[in-house]
Amino acid sequence: MEINEHPDPMNAKIRDTQNQKVPYMLVIGDKEMQAEQVTLRVPDGSQQNNISLGDFITRVKDRITRRVHEL
């Protein structure tokens, strides 16, 4: 896991991460921080917006327990 804390704009960070072929990207900007939500970008290029932090953590724990790769 890596956290990109560079001062670059969010769009530049997302583009750079996609170019690196990172399979799953969790986007947490100022809006997400205030709402306690995350945006999940997945390998097919789609994204799931406004996932509550609690729901995301539950989802990840479930996938780990079942050893499923897809988030």
Secondary structure by P-SEA (a helix, b strand, c coil): cccccccccaaaaaaaaaaacccbbbbbcaaaaaacbbbbbcccccccccccaaaaaaaaaaaaaaccccc
